[in-house]
Amino acid sequence: MFNGIHTGMGAGGWVLMVLLWVALLAVIVSVVARLFPTTRSDARDDVVEKSATPSDILDRRLARGEIDGPSYDALRAKLSPQPFAGRG
C-alpha cells in the first residue's frame, strides 16, 4: 500500500540539494556581476581629471591624502612657471 514511501531522499539529501542550489546561484550572480560591473566614483573622477589642470590634480591628491605636505610643495614648485636661463 505505501510502496516507496521511504525510498526517497532523506534529510541529508535535502540539505545537500539546498546547498548545491545556493552555491549554483552564488556562482551565477558572481559571473553576472563580473560581466556587468557597476560604475565607481573613481571612474567618474578620472573623467573630471582629464579636463583638469595639473595644479588641480595636485590639489585633489593632497586633499585625498595621497601625498604629504613636503611632496606637495616640491611638486607645486616644479609646476610653477620658471624663467628660461639665457633668454632675453
The first five atom37 places (N, CA, C, CB, O) and aatype in JSON, in Angstrom:
{
  "aatype": [12, 13, 2, 7, 9, 8, 16, 7, 12, 7, 0, 7, 7, 17, 19, 10, 12, 19, 10, 10, 17, 19, 0, 10, 10, 0, 19, 9, 19, 15, 19, 19, 0, 1, 10, 13, 14, 16, 16, 1, 15, 3, 0, 1, 3, 3, 19, 19, 6, 11, 15, 0, 16, 14, 15, 3, 9, 10, 3, 1, 1, 10, 0, 1, 7, 6, 9, 3, 7, 14, 15, 18, 3, 0, 10, 1, 0, 11, 10, 15, 14, 5, 14, 13, 0, 7, 1, 7],
  "atom_mask": [
    [1, 1, 1, 1, 1],
    [1, 1, 1, 1, 1],
    [1, 1, 1, 1, 1],
    [1, 1, 1, 0, 1],
    [1, 1, 1, 1, 1],
    [1, 1, 1, 1, 1],
    [1, 1, 1, 1, 1],
    [1, 1, 1, 0, 1],
    [1, 1, 1, 1, 1],
    [1, 1, 1, 0, 1],
    [1, 1, 1, 1, 1],
    [1, 1, 1, 0, 1],
    [1, 1, 1, 0, 1],
    [1, 1, 1, 1, 1],
    [1, 1, 1, 1, 1],
    [1, 1, 1, 1, 1],
    [1, 1, 1, 1, 1],
    [1, 1, 1, 1, 1],
    [1, 1, 1, 1, 1],
    [1, 1, 1, 1, 1],
    [1, 1, 1, 1, 1],
    [1, 1, 1, 1, 1],
    [1, 1, 1, 1, 1],
    [1, 1, 1, 1, 1],
    [1, 1, 1, 1, 1],
    [1, 1, 1, 1, 1],
    [1, 1, 1, 1, 1],
    [1, 1, 1, 1, 1],
    [1, 1, 1, 1, 1],
    [1, 1, 1, 1, 1],
    [1, 1, 1, 1, 1],
    [1, 1, 1, 1, 1],
    [1, 1, 1, 1, 1],
    [1, 1, 1, 1, 1],
    [1, 1, 1, 1, 1],
    [1, 1, 1, 1, 1],
    [1, 1, 1, 1, 1],
    [1, 1, 1, 1, 1],
    [1, 1, 1, 1, 1],
    [1, 1, 1, 1, 1],
    [1, 1, 1, 1, 1],
    [1, 1, 1, 1, 1],
    [1, 1, 1, 1, 1],
    [1, 1, 1, 1, 1],
    [1, 1, 1, 1, 1],
    [1, 1, 1, 1, 1],
    [1, 1, 1, 1, 1],
    [1, 1, 1, 1, 1],
    [1, 1, 1, 1, 1],
    [1, 1, 1, 1, 1],
    [1, 1, 1, 1, 1],
    [1, 1, 1, 1, 1],
    [1, 1, 1, 1, 1],
    [1, 1, 1, 1, 1],
    [1, 1, 1, 1, 1],
    [1, 1, 1, 1, 1],
    [1, 1, 1, 1, 1],
    [1, 1, 1, 1, 1],
    [1, 1, 1, 1, 1],
    [1, 1, 1, 1, 1],
    [1, 1, 1, 1, 1],
    [1, 1, 1, 1, 1],
    [1, 1, 1, 1, 1],
    [1, 1, 1, 1, 1],
    [1, 1, 1, 0, 1],
    [1, 1, 1, 1, 1],
    [1, 1, 1, 1, 1],
    [1, 1, 1, 1, 1],
    [1, 1, 1, 0, 1],
    [1, 1, 1, 1, 1],
    [1, 1, 1, 1, 1],
    [1, 1, 1, 1, 1],
    [1, 1, 1, 1, 1],
    [1, 1, 1, 1, 1],
    [1, 1, 1, 1, 1],
    [1, 1, 1, 1, 1],
    [1, 1, 1, 1, 1],
    [1, 1, 1, 1, 1],
    [1, 1, 1, 1, 1],
    [1, 1, 1, 1, 1],
    [1, 1, 1, 1, 1],
    [1, 1, 1, 1, 1],
    [1, 1, 1, 1, 1],
    [1, 1, 1, 1, 1],
    [1, 1, 1, 1, 1],
    [1, 1, 1, 0, 1],
    [1, 1, 1, 1, 1],
    [1, 1, 1, 0, 1]
  ],
  "atom_positions": [
    [[0.8, -1.19, 0.0], [0.0, 0.0, 0.0], [0.86, 1.27, 0.0], [-0.92, -0.01, 1.19], [0.6, 2.17, -0.8]],
    [[1.85, 1.37, 0.87], [2.74, 2.54, 0.91], [4.07, 2.19, 0.26], [2.95, 3.02, 2.37], [5.14, 2.45, 0.83]],
    [[4.0, 1.62, -0.89], [5.2, 1.19, -1.59], [6.02, 2.43, -2.0], [4.84, 0.32, -2.82], [5.52, 3.29, -2.72]],
    [[7.27, 2.52, -1.55], [8.16, 3.6, -1.94], [8.1, 4.82, -1.06], [0.0, 0.0, 0.0], [8.71, 5.83, -1.42]],
    [[7.43, 4.81, 0.05], [7.35, 6.0, 0.9], [8.69, 6.32, 1.54], [6.28, 5.81, 1.98], [8.99, 7.48, 1.8]],
    [[9.49, 5.3, 1.8], [10.78, 5.53, 2.45], [11.95, 5.36, 1.49], [10.94, 4.58, 3.61], [13.09, 5.19, 1.92]],
    [[11.69, 5.4, 0.21], [12.78, 5.22, -0.75], [13.3, 6.54, -1.3], [12.33, 4.34, -1.89], [14.22, 6.54, -2.12]],
    [[12.75, 7.66, -0.88], [13.19, 8.97, -1.36], [14.42, 9.47, -0.61], [0.0, 0.0, 0.0], [15.03, 8.74, 0.16]],
    [[14.75, 10.73, -0.85], [15.9, 11.33, -0.18], [15.6, 11.5, 1.3], [16.25, 12.69, -0.81], [14.47, 11.78, 1.71]],
    [[16.62, 11.32, 2.08], [16.48, 11.59, 3.5], [16.76, 13.06, 3.77], [0.0, 0.0, 0.0], [16.89, 13.85, 2.84]],
    [[16.84, 13.43, 5.03], [17.09, 14.83, 5.41], [18.44, 15.3, 4.91], [17.01, 14.99, 6.93], [18.58, 16.45, 4.5]],
    [[19.45, 14.42, 4.94], [20.78, 14.8, 4.46], [20.78, 15.12, 2.98], [0.0, 0.0, 0.0], [21.47, 16.03, 2.53]],
    [[20.0, 14.37, 2.21], [19.89, 14.63, 0.77], [19.27, 15.98, 0.48], [0.0, 0.0, 0.0], [19.71, 16.7, -0.42]],
    [[18.24, 16.33, 1.25], [17.6, 17.63, 1.07], [18.56, 18.77, 1.42], [16.33, 17.72, 1.93], [18.6, 19.79, 0.73]],
    [[19.31, 18.61, 2.48], [20.27, 19.65, 2.88], [21.33, 19.82, 1.8], [20.95, 19.29, 4.23], [21.67, 20.95, 1.44]],
    [[21.84, 18.71, 1.27], [22.85, 18.81, 0.21], [22.27, 19.45, -1.06], [23.41, 17.41, -0.12], [22.95, 20.22, -1.73]],
    [[21.03, 19.13, -1.38], [20.41, 19.72, -2.56], [20.24, 21.24, -2.39], [19.05, 19.06, -2.84], [20.48, 22.0, -3.33]],
    [[19.84, 21.67, -1.21], [19.69, 23.11, -0.96], [21.05, 23.8, -1.05], [19.05, 23.37, 0.44], [21.16, 24.87, -1.64]],
    [[22.07, 23.18, -0.47], [23.42, 23.77, -0.55], [23.91, 23.84, -1.99], [24.4, 22.95, 0.29], [24.56, 24.81, -2.38]],
    [[23.61, 22.82, -2.78], [24.01, 22.82, -4.19], [23.35, 23.99, -4.92], [23.63, 21.49, -4.86], [24.02, 24.69, -5.68]],
    [[22.07, 24.2, -4.73], [21.37, 25.28, -5.41], [21.84, 26.66, -4.95], [19.87, 25.15, -5.2], [21.96, 27.58, -5.75]],
    [[22.11, 26.79, -3.67], [22.63, 28.08, -3.17], [24.0, 28.36, -3.79], [22.75, 28.06, -1.61], [24.26, 29.49, -4.21]],
    [[24.86, 27.35, -3.87], [26.18, 27.53, -4.48], [26.05, 27.86, -5.96], [27.04, 26.27, -4.29], [26.78, 28.72, -6.47]],
    [[25.14, 27.18, -6.66], [24.94, 27.45, -8.08], [24.45, 28.88, -8.31], [23.95, 26.44, -8.68], [24.93, 29.56, -9.22]],
    [[23.5, 29.33, -7.51], [23.02, 30.7, -7.64], [24.1, 31.72, -7.32], [21.81, 30.92, -6.73], [24.17, 32.78, -7.95]],
    [[24.95, 31.42, -6.33], [26.05, 32.32, -6.0], [27.03, 32.44, -7.16], [26.78, 31.83, -4.74], [27.53, 33.53, -7.43]],
    [[27.3, 31.34, -7.83], [28.21, 31.37, -8.99], [27.59, 32.2, -10.11], [28.52, 29.94, -9.49], [28.27, 33.0, -10.75]],
    [[26.3, 32.01, -10.36], [25.64, 32.76, -11.43], [25.65, 34.26, -11.12], [24.19, 32.27, -11.61], [25.93, 35.07, -12.0]],
    [[25.35, 34.63, -9.89], [25.38, 36.04, -9.5], [26.79, 36.61, -9.63], [24.86, 36.22, -8.06], [26.96, 37.74, -10.08]],
    [[27.78, 35.83, -9.26], [29.17, 36.29, -9.36], [29.57, 36.53, -10.81], [30.11, 35.28, -8.72], [30.22, 37.53, -11.12]],
    [[29.19, 35.62, -11.69], [29.53, 35.76, -13.11], [28.83, 36.98, -13.71], [29.14, 34.48, -13.89], [29.44, 37.74, -14.46]],
    [[27.56, 37.16, -13.38], [26.83, 38.32, -13.91], [27.43, 39.62, -13.38], [25.32, 38.23, -13.53], [27.54, 40.61, -14.11]],
    [[27.82, 39.63, -12.11], [28.42, 40.84, -11.53], [29.74, 41.17, -12.2], [28.63, 40.66, -10.02], [30.07, 42.35, -12.37]],
    [[30.49, 40.17, -12.58], [31.77, 40.43, -13.27], [31.56, 40.86, -14.72], [32.66, 39.19, -13.23], [32.36, 41.62, -15.26]],
    [[30.5, 40.38, -15.34], [30.23, 40.76, -16.72], [29.72, 42.19, -16.83], [29.22, 39.8, -17.34], [30.0, 42.88, -17.81]],
    [[28.97, 42.64, -15.84], [28.38, 43.97, -15.86], [28.8, 44.74, -14.62], [26.84, 43.88, -15.95], [28.01, 44.88, -13.69]],
    [[30.04, 45.24, -14.59], [30.49, 45.95, -13.39], [29.77, 47.29, -13.25], [32.02, 46.18, -13.44], [29.38, 47.91, -14.24]],
    [[29.61, 47.71, -12.02], [28.97, 48.99, -11.76], [29.98, 50.1, -11.95], [28.37, 49.04, -10.34], [31.19, 49.87, -11.92]],
    [[29.5, 51.31, -12.14], [30.4, 52.45, -12.26], [30.85, 52.86, -10.87], [29.73, 53.64, -13.01], [30.04, 52.94, -9.95]],
    [[32.11, 53.13, -10.75], [32.68, 53.56, -9.46], [32.85, 55.06, -9.47], [34.04, 52.85, -9.18], [32.89, 55.69, -10.53]],
    [[32.95, 55.62, -8.3], [33.18, 57.06, -8.21], [34.58, 57.39, -8.72], [33.0, 57.55, -6.76], [34.8, 58.5, -9.21]],
    [[35.53, 56.44, -8.6], [36.89, 56.68, -9.11], [36.86, 56.87, -10.62], [37.83, 55.51, -8.75], [37.59, 57.71, -11.16]],
    [[36.02, 56.11, -11.3], [35.93, 56.24, -12.76], [35.38, 57.6, -13.13], [35.06, 55.12, -13.35], [35.82, 58.21, -14.11]],
    [[34.41, 58.09, -12.36], [33.87, 59.41, -12.64], [34.91, 60.49, -12.35], [32.61, 59.66, -11.82], [34.94, 61.51, -13.04]],
    [[35.75, 60.29, -11.34], [36.8, 61.25, -11.03], [37.83, 61.31, -12.14], [37.48, 60.9, -9.7], [38.37, 62.37, -12.43]],
    [[38.11, 60.16, -12.79], [39.07, 60.15, -13.89], [38.57, 61.0, -15.05], [39.32, 58.72, -14.37], [39.37, 61.68, -15.69]],
    [[37.29, 60.99, -15.32], [36.74, 61.8, -16.4], [36.89, 63.27, -16.06], [35.25, 61.45, -16.64], [37.23, 64.07, -16.93]],
    [[36.66, 63.64, -14.82], [36.8, 65.03, -14.4], [38.26, 65.45, -14.47], [36.25, 65.23, -12.97], [38.57, 66.57, -14.88]],
    [[39.17, 64.55, -14.08], [40.58, 64.92, -14.04], [41.18, 65.08, -15.43], [41.35, 63.88, -13.28], [42.2, 65.76, -15.57]],
    [[40.59, 64.51, -16.46], [41.13, 64.67, -17.81], [41.04, 66.12, -18.26], [40.38, 63.77, -18.79], [41.88, 66.58, -19.04]],
    [[40.05, 66.84, -17.79], [39.91, 68.23, -18.19], [40.52, 69.18, -17.17], [38.44, 68.56, -18.4], [40.52, 70.4, -17.38]],
    [[41.04, 68.66, -16.07], [41.61, 69.49, -15.02], [43.07, 69.83, -15.33], [41.5, 68.79, -13.66], [43.74, 69.1, -16.06]],
    [[43.53, 70.92, -14.78], [44.93, 71.3, -14.94], [45.79, 70.47, -13.99], [45.13, 72.82, -14.68], [45.26, 69.9, -13.03]],
    [[47.08, 70.39, -14.23], [47.95, 69.65, -13.31], [47.9, 70.18, -11.88], [49.37, 69.7, -13.81], [48.0, 69.42, -10.92]],
    [[47.73, 71.49, -11.74], [47.62, 72.06, -10.39], [46.36, 71.58, -9.68], [47.63, 73.59, -10.47], [46.39, 71.31, -8.48]],
    [[45.26, 71.47, -10.42], [44.01, 70.97, -9.84], [44.16, 69.52, -9.39], [42.86, 71.09, -10.84], [43.69, 69.14, -8.32]],
    [[44.81, 68.73, -10.2], [45.02, 67.32, -9.86], [45.9, 67.22, -8.62], [45.67, 66.56, -11.04], [45.65, 66.4, -7.74]],
    [[46.93, 68.05, -8.55], [47.81, 68.05, -7.39], [47.05, 68.44, -6.12], [49.0, 69.0, -7.62], [47.25, 67.85, -5.06]],
    [[46.19, 69.44, -6.23], [45.38, 69.85, -5.08], [44.46, 68.72, -4.62], [44.54, 71.09, -5.44], [44.3, 68.49, -3.42]],
    [[43.86, 68.01, -5.57], [42.97, 66.89, -5.21], [43.75, 65.76, -4.53], [42.26, 66.34, -6.46], [43.26, 65.16, -3.57]],
    [[44.94, 65.49, -5.02], [45.75, 64.42, -4.41], [46.12, 64.77, -2.97], [47.02, 64.17, -5.23], [46.14, 63.9, -2.11]],
    [[46.41, 66.04, -2.71], [46.71, 66.47, -1.35], [45.45, 66.35, -0.48], [47.23, 67.93, -1.33], [45.53, 65.9, 0.67]],
    [[44.3, 66.74, -1.02], [43.05, 66.68, -0.25], [42.67, 65.24, 0.07], [41.92, 67.35, -1.03], [42.11, 64.97, 1.14]],
    [[42.96, 64.31, -0.82], [42.64, 62.9, -0.58], [43.63, 62.23, 0.37], [42.61, 62.14, -1.89], [43.37, 61.15, 0.88]],
    [[44.78, 62.87, 0.59], [45.79, 62.29, 1.45], [46.74, 61.37, 0.71], [0.0, 0.0, 0.0], [47.46, 60.6, 1.34]],
    [[46.76, 61.44, -0.61], [47.65, 60.6, -1.39], [49.1, 61.06, -1.28], [47.22, 60.59, -2.86], [50.02, 60.25, -1.4]],
    [[49.31, 62.36, -1.06], [50.66, 62.89, -0.9], [50.69, 63.74, 0.36], [51.1, 63.72, -2.14], [49.66, 64.21, 0.84]],
    [[51.89, 63.93, 0.9], [52.03, 64.73, 2.12], [52.44, 66.16, 1.76], [53.07, 64.09, 3.08], [52.64, 66.49, 0.59]],
    [[52.56, 67.0, 2.77], [52.86, 68.42, 2.58], [54.17, 68.7, 1.86], [0.0, 0.0, 0.0], [54.18, 69.45, 0.88]],
    [[55.29, 68.1, 2.32], [56.55, 68.37, 1.61], [56.54, 67.92, 0.15], [57.7, 67.69, 2.34], [57.1, 68.59, -0.72]],
    [[55.9, 66.79, -0.12], [55.8, 66.33, -1.51], [54.96, 67.29, -2.33], [55.21, 64.91, -1.57], [55.26, 67.58, -3.49]],
    [[53.89, 67.78, -1.72], [53.03, 68.74, -2.4], [53.8, 70.0, -2.74], [51.81, 69.08, -1.52], [53.71, 70.5, -3.86]],
    [[54.58, 70.52, -1.77], [55.36, 71.73, -2.01], [56.39, 71.54, -3.11], [56.06, 72.17, -0.73], [56.59, 72.42, -3.95]],
    [[57.05, 70.37, -3.11], [58.06, 70.09, -4.14], [57.41, 69.99, -5.52], [58.82, 68.79, -3.82], [57.94, 70.53, -6.49]],
    [[56.29, 69.32, -5.6], [55.61, 69.18, -6.89], [55.02, 70.51, -7.35], [54.51, 68.12, -6.8], [55.02, 70.82, -8.54]],
    [[54.51, 71.29, -6.41], [53.96, 72.61, -6.75], [55.07, 73.5, -7.31], [53.3, 73.26, -5.51], [54.84, 74.26, -8.26]],
    [[56.28, 73.43, -6.72], [57.4, 74.23, -7.22], [57.79, 73.8, -8.63], [58.62, 74.1, -6.27], [58.17, 74.63, -9.45]],
    [[57.7, 72.49, -8.92], [58.01, 72.02, -10.27], [56.97, 72.47, -11.28], [58.13, 70.5, -10.3], [57.29, 72.67, -12.46]],
    [[55.75, 72.62, -10.83], [54.68, 73.04, -11.75], [54.65, 74.54, -12.0], [53.34, 72.61, -11.21], [54.1, 74.99, -13.0]],
    [[55.25, 75.32, -11.1], [55.2, 76.77, -11.27], [56.1, 77.17, -12.44], [55.64, 77.5, -9.97], [57.14, 76.57, -12.67]],
    [[55.68, 78.19, -13.18], [56.48, 78.62, -14.33], [57.81, 79.22, -13.89], [55.7, 79.65, -15.18], [57.87, 80.06, -13.0]],
    [[58.86, 78.76, -14.53], [60.2, 79.25, -14.19], [60.78, 79.94, -15.44], [61.14, 78.05, -13.7], [60.58, 79.47, -16.56]],
    [[61.48, 81.05, -15.25], [62.09, 81.73, -16.41], [63.2, 80.87, -17.0], [62.65, 83.13, -15.99], [63.91, 80.16, -16.28]],
    [[63.34, 80.95, -18.32], [64.38, 80.22, -19.01], [65.69, 80.99, -18.93], [63.99, 79.95, -20.47], [65.72, 82.19, -19.17]],
    [[66.76, 80.28, -18.59], [68.08, 80.94, -18.49], [68.64, 81.16, -19.88], [69.06, 80.08, -17.63], [68.49, 80.32, -20.76]],
    [[69.3, 82.3, -20.08], [69.97, 82.59, -21.34], [69.07, 83.26, -22.38], [0.0, 0.0, 0.0], [69.51, 83.51, -23.5]],
    [[67.85, 83.53, -22.03], [66.96, 84.19, -22.99], [66.74, 85.64, -22.56], [65.59, 83.44, -23.09], [66.74, 85.95, -21.37]],
    [[66.57, 86.49, -23.5], [66.18, 87.83, -23.17], [67.14, 88.81, -23.57], [0.0, 0.0, 0.0], [66.92, 90.01, -23.35]]
  ]
}
